[in-house]
Amino acid sequence: MPLQLKDSPFSFMCPVVLELSSSRSPLILLLCPSLGAAIQLLELSTTSSALQQFRSSESSGHVSFVVKYLPYQLYPEASKEGEDKYAWYKKTKYNDSEDKMQKYTTLMTNYGEQVGIDFDFHGTVANTLDAHRLIQHYQEKSGPEVANKIVDSLYTQYFTQRAHPSAPATLLKAADAAGINHTEAKAFIDDEYEGLQETKMLLREQASNAIDSAADDRWEQVPYIVIEGKRRDLTLVGAKEVGEYLKALQTVAKEAD
């Protein structure tokens, strides 16, 4: 049974665009997952598994994938300094009930263990604008592989190492993990205005599209996935099983023939 996004902790959101390049026609797969939720780390693992299975199938013969990240913030009003993650979530989602919070962390820990993720529910929740700024800048400059390595490091640090999601030290560690020149990356991170307007523009675009809704509904609206095919578009809303993603990929690839 798919996990419910409303039972997820907070951090940041990065809609993901996967571009399927066909030998006959280009296809675009638009994913809008909330990278702010522990469940979303699981959901990325799920989509990755679907992509791996698709690539090893006969359907993938004329289709390749390029991952592109687009920014979206679940809570743009969060402060830059942040606050305690465990306390914030217990207060915001469970009315300060320690019993409910413990049940949640036990459930998510079990889910994580199934896919090799050792969740740590402590640390800091904070505004993630600077993390998005880093991702967007190096995605444009250095390409999808570098952006993917940045995101992988940010996720690992935030969800398993108690890192602040957009502190300079967190961002620099992610840039180092992606193989970016240390001095260059530090200069970019320290200049808080470089790439800021471009990132804000992309955030506004995402906030005005179909994945944005009333605050109480935003948890259920993500991930919001649109697979743009040659004949038609396929839309998947909310967390899904590997098989559902795989079926959608195979359908789009088949209709590209």
C-alpha positions as CSV (number, residue, x, y, z in Angstrom):
1,M,0.0,0.0,0.0
2,P,1.5,3.4,-0.9
3,L,2.6,5.7,1.9
4,Q,0.4,8.7,2.6
5,L,2.3,12.0,2.1
6,K,0.3,13.7,4.9
7,D,2.2,11.5,7.4
8,S,5.5,13.0,6.4
9,P,8.0,15.4,8.0
10,F,9.1,18.8,6.7
11,S,12.0,20.1,4.7
12,F,11.9,21.1,1.1
13,M,10.4,20.2,-2.3
14,C,12.1,19.8,-5.6
15,P,9.9,18.8,-8.5
16,V,11.8,16.6,-10.8
17,V,11.7,16.6,-14.6
18,L,12.9,13.5,-16.3
19,E,13.4,14.0,-20.0
20,L,12.9,10.9,-22.1
21,S,14.8,11.3,-25.3
22,S,13.5,8.9,-28.0
23,S,15.2,8.2,-31.3
24,R,11.9,9.1,-32.9
25,S,10.6,11.9,-30.7
26,P,11.5,13.6,-27.4
27,L,9.3,12.8,-24.3
28,I,9.1,14.7,-21.0
29,L,8.3,13.1,-17.6
30,L,7.5,15.7,-15.0
31,L,7.7,14.6,-11.4
32,C,6.8,16.9,-8.5
33,P,7.8,15.1,-5.3
34,S,8.1,16.7,-2.0
35,L,11.7,16.3,-1.0
36,G,10.8,17.7,2.3
37,A,9.2,14.6,3.6
38,A,10.9,11.5,4.9
39,I,8.4,9.6,2.8
40,Q,9.8,11.5,-0.2
41,L,13.2,10.0,0.3
42,L,11.4,6.7,0.1
43,E,9.5,7.9,-2.9
44,L,12.7,8.8,-4.8
45,S,13.9,5.3,-4.0
46,T,10.7,4.0,-5.5
47,T,10.9,6.1,-8.7
48,S,14.6,5.1,-9.0
49,S,13.7,1.5,-8.8
50,A,11.1,2.0,-11.5
51,L,13.6,3.7,-13.8
52,Q,16.1,1.0,-13.2
53,Q,13.6,-1.7,-14.1
54,F,12.5,0.2,-17.1
55,R,16.1,0.6,-18.4
56,S,16.6,-3.1,-18.1
57,S,13.4,-3.9,-20.0
58,E,12.8,-4.3,-23.7
59,S,10.7,-1.1,-23.6
60,S,13.8,1.0,-23.1
61,G,15.5,0.3,-26.3
62,H,14.9,3.7,-27.9
63,V,14.4,5.8,-24.7
64,S,16.9,7.4,-22.4
65,F,16.4,9.6,-19.3
66,V,17.8,12.9,-18.2
67,V,16.8,14.1,-14.8
68,K,16.1,17.8,-14.3
69,Y,15.2,19.4,-10.9
70,L,12.7,22.2,-10.5
71,P,12.2,24.0,-7.1
72,Y,9.1,23.9,-5.0
73,Q,8.8,24.8,-1.3
74,L,6.2,23.2,0.9
75,Y,6.7,25.9,3.6
76,P,8.3,29.0,2.0
77,E,7.5,30.9,5.2
78,A,10.0,28.8,7.2
79,S,12.8,30.9,8.7
80,K,16.4,30.7,7.5
81,E,17.7,29.9,10.9
82,G,15.1,27.1,11.4
83,E,14.0,25.2,14.5
84,D,14.3,21.7,16.0
85,K,12.9,19.2,13.5
86,Y,11.6,16.6,16.0
87,A,9.8,19.2,18.1
88,W,8.4,21.1,15.1
89,Y,6.9,18.0,13.6
90,K,5.5,16.7,16.9
91,K,3.8,20.1,17.5
92,T,2.7,20.8,14.0
93,K,1.4,17.4,12.9
94,Y,0.6,15.6,16.2
95,N,-0.4,18.4,18.6
96,D,2.6,17.7,20.8
97,S,1.7,14.1,21.3
98,E,4.8,12.1,22.0
99,D,2.9,8.8,21.6
100,K,1.8,9.7,18.1
101,M,5.3,10.9,17.2
102,Q,6.9,7.7,18.4
103,K,4.4,5.6,16.4
104,Y,5.3,7.7,13.3
105,T,9.0,7.4,13.7
106,T,8.8,3.7,14.3
107,L,6.7,3.3,11.1
108,M,9.0,5.4,9.0
109,T,12.1,3.7,10.4
110,N,10.7,0.4,9.3
111,Y,9.9,1.7,5.9
112,G,13.4,3.1,5.6
113,E,15.1,-0.1,6.6
114,Q,13.4,-1.9,3.7
115,V,15.3,0.3,1.2
116,G,18.5,0.9,3.2
117,I,17.7,4.3,4.6
118,D,18.6,5.0,8.3
119,F,16.4,7.9,9.1
120,D,17.3,10.4,11.9
121,F,14.3,12.4,12.9
122,H,16.3,15.1,14.8
123,G,18.1,18.1,13.4
124,T,16.8,21.3,12.0
125,V,13.9,22.3,9.7
126,A,14.5,25.6,7.9
127,N,13.9,27.5,4.7
128,T,15.5,25.8,1.8
129,L,15.8,28.6,-0.8
130,D,19.6,28.5,-0.8
131,A,19.6,24.7,-1.4
132,H,17.4,25.2,-4.4
133,R,19.7,28.0,-5.6
134,L,22.7,25.7,-5.5
135,I,20.9,22.9,-7.4
136,Q,19.6,25.2,-10.1
137,H,22.9,26.9,-10.7
138,Y,25.0,23.8,-11.1
139,Q,22.3,22.0,-13.0
140,E,22.4,24.7,-15.6
141,K,26.2,25.1,-15.5
142,S,27.4,21.5,-15.1
143,G,24.5,19.3,-16.1
144,P,22.1,16.7,-14.7
145,E,24.7,14.3,-13.3
146,V,26.2,17.0,-11.1
147,A,22.7,18.2,-10.0
148,N,21.8,14.6,-9.1
149,K,24.9,14.2,-6.9
150,I,24.1,17.5,-5.1
151,V,20.6,16.3,-4.4
152,D,21.8,12.9,-3.2
153,S,24.2,14.5,-0.7
154,L,21.6,17.0,0.5
155,Y,19.1,14.2,1.2
156,T,21.7,12.1,2.9
157,Q,22.8,14.9,5.1
158,Y,19.3,16.1,6.0
159,F,17.5,12.8,6.5
160,T,20.3,10.8,8.1
161,Q,22.9,13.2,9.5
162,R,20.9,15.9,11.2
163,A,22.2,18.6,8.8
164,H,20.6,22.0,8.4
165,P,19.0,21.7,4.9
166,S,20.5,24.9,3.5
167,A,23.4,25.9,5.8
168,P,26.6,26.9,4.0
169,A,28.4,23.9,5.4
170,T,25.7,21.6,4.2
171,L,25.7,23.1,0.7
172,L,29.5,23.1,0.4
173,K,29.6,19.4,1.4
174,A,27.0,18.6,-1.3
175,A,29.0,20.6,-3.9
176,D,32.2,18.7,-2.9
177,A,30.3,15.4,-3.2
178,A,29.3,16.4,-6.7
179,G,32.9,17.0,-7.7
180,I,32.6,20.8,-8.0
181,N,35.7,22.9,-7.4
182,H,35.7,23.7,-3.7
183,T,36.8,27.4,-4.1
184,E,34.3,28.0,-6.9
185,A,31.4,26.4,-4.9
186,K,32.2,28.3,-1.8
187,A,32.2,31.6,-3.7
188,F,28.8,30.9,-5.1
189,I,27.3,29.8,-1.8
190,D,28.7,32.8,0.0
191,D,27.2,35.2,-2.6
192,E,23.6,34.8,-1.6
193,Y,22.3,36.9,-4.6
194,E,23.9,34.9,-7.4
195,G,21.1,32.9,-9.1
196,L,18.6,34.1,-6.5
197,Q,16.2,35.8,-8.9
198,E,16.2,32.9,-11.4
199,T,15.4,30.4,-8.6
200,K,12.6,32.6,-7.2
201,M,11.1,32.8,-10.7
202,L,11.1,29.0,-11.0
203,L,9.5,28.8,-7.5
204,R,6.8,31.2,-8.5
205,E,6.1,29.1,-11.6
206,Q,5.7,25.9,-9.5
207,A,3.6,27.7,-6.9
208,S,1.1,28.8,-9.6
209,N,0.7,25.4,-11.3
210,A,-1.5,22.4,-10.5
211,I,0.6,21.1,-7.6
212,D,-0.1,24.1,-5.4
213,S,-3.3,24.2,-3.4
214,A,-4.7,25.0,0.0
215,A,-2.3,24.4,2.8
216,D,-4.2,21.5,4.2
217,D,-4.1,19.7,0.8
218,R,-0.5,20.3,-0.2
219,W,0.7,17.1,1.4
220,E,-1.7,15.1,-0.7
221,Q,-0.9,16.9,-4.0
222,V,2.7,15.7,-4.1
223,P,4.4,14.1,-5.7
224,Y,2.5,15.3,-8.7
225,I,3.8,13.5,-11.8
226,V,3.0,14.4,-15.4
227,I,4.4,12.2,-18.1
228,E,4.2,14.0,-21.4
229,G,3.9,11.5,-24.1
230,K,3.8,11.6,-27.9
231,R,0.0,10.8,-28.0
232,R,-1.1,11.9,-24.5
233,D,0.0,12.9,-21.1
234,L,-0.2,10.7,-18.0
235,T,-0.6,12.2,-14.5
236,L,0.1,10.5,-11.2
237,V,-0.7,12.3,-7.9
238,G,0.6,11.2,-4.5
239,A,2.9,8.4,-3.5
240,K,2.8,5.3,-5.8
241,E,4.2,1.8,-5.9
242,V,7.1,0.9,-8.2
243,G,4.8,-1.0,-10.5
244,E,2.6,2.0,-11.1
245,Y,5.5,4.2,-12.2
246,L,6.9,1.4,-14.3
247,K,3.6,0.8,-16.0
248,A,3.3,4.6,-16.8
249,L,6.9,4.6,-18.2
250,Q,6.2,1.6,-20.4
251,T,2.9,3.1,-21.7
252,V,4.6,6.3,-22.7
253,A,7.5,4.5,-24.3
254,K,5.1,2.2,-26.2
255,E,3.1,5.1,-27.5
256,A,6.2,6.8,-28.8
257,D,6.7,4.1,-31.4
